[in-house]
């Protein structure tokens, strides 16, 4: 599952690079919302873990890069394009550790606590022990009424920690339109179907 997410990110990065010229001629993005999510902020414990990581990588996709990505979405999915344009940015931090694994579990726990202290709503924690993913995934949201203003996903495996943050102003319907894009799984059995153009 993680490998698939990273492949999606790599493909999206390549597509974004190819579509950079298109971004200059792209239609204007909707007005920027005053978002309570700072993509530059990370919990202090992440910096502590980063110093212990054998391999580390961080990147941020801003509105311009996301607009280029929206341009890669087929014309048959205008609602998906619009949902992508409502995202202010995405920030990802990847840490890989050696054979000893994550050296200080208390730092990972401190990351979890930091989002609680900042008032984020903890949505779910999943634990799995399979071949594809062996670890824990946590999801937090910042809500403004029913709209999602920000989301954080923390994925911990025995040898890695990944922290991804999204800022924007997405309605629940926007989230449904993003299924199947950027590594967000498509839940075909949920009864939600795209409206067909007539």
Buried (B, 14 or more C-beta within 10 A) or exposed (E): EBEEBBEBBEEBBEBBEEBEEBBEEBEEBEEEBEBEBEBEEBBEBBEBBBEBBEEBEEEEBEBBBBBBBBBBBEEEBEBBBBBBBBBBBBBBBBBBBEEEEBEEEEBBEBBBEBBEEBEBEEEEEEEEEEEEBEBBBBBBBBEEEEBBBBBBBBBBBEBBBBBBBBBBBBBEEBBBBBBBBBBBEEEEEEEEEEEEEE
